[in-house]
Amino acid sequence: MNKRLLYLGVISGILLFSSCYNNKKDISLPTATSITSVSFRSDVVPIIISGACGCHNNGTTTAVQFSHKDTVFYGTILARSGVFNTMANGGDHPGEGGIYFTPAQSALIKTWVAQGAKDNYTPPAITGPVGYTVNILPLYQSVCRGSACHGGLGPTLNYSIMVSQKTVLSQMMTSAGSNGHPGGALSLDGTTTSTFLAWIAQNFPQ
């Protein structure tokens, strides 16, 4: 009887633990300090979808999602390069819990940020219509919203506000986020910037 209870206890513990840990496998980067050219998609993304960021990758919590199953939200990760850099330099995790990068992961992320926190992927050109509801709002919800971003510490944006900030949006998107953002420099992926620029060029269709 005791063995049976012990077995059930172990299984329950595993299930409870995995509820916030259902994600990609952990990685080890012992040579991070020797890397001179860091790739966002090959080097940084595997860290952010690893075990330490489990609550962001299981698709079931209110945390900002970085991946779910086989889908990686590159723009969402890239837009938070400043948060990762703060954590890599010893700062706290913005949400609950003591979440920290390993020394090797911290070194790699700091190197990536020092190199401009860029994405090494060029998306295909956008040739079709781009609308606020279909294209822009989903990007805003995933890339721009968060506890430390818009809708949290930052102001909530909507269609009217974005249209009124055409100059700001244009500067942000043409510079991949390094210029124009009132809250400081960002690092935006090519899909986000090309979509916004196409929307602006098409005169902000709804």
Protein Blocks (a to p, Z undefined) as FASTA:
>chain_A
ZZmmmmmmmmmmmmmmmmmmgccdddddfklmmpmbdcfklmmmmmmmmmklmmmmnopa
cbdcfbghjaccfklmmmmmmmmmmmmnopacfbgcjddddfklmmmmmmmmmnoopafb
dcdddfbdcdfklmmmmmmmmmmgcfklghilmccddfklmmmmmmmmmmmmmnnopgop
anbpcdddfklmmmmmmmmmnoopZZ
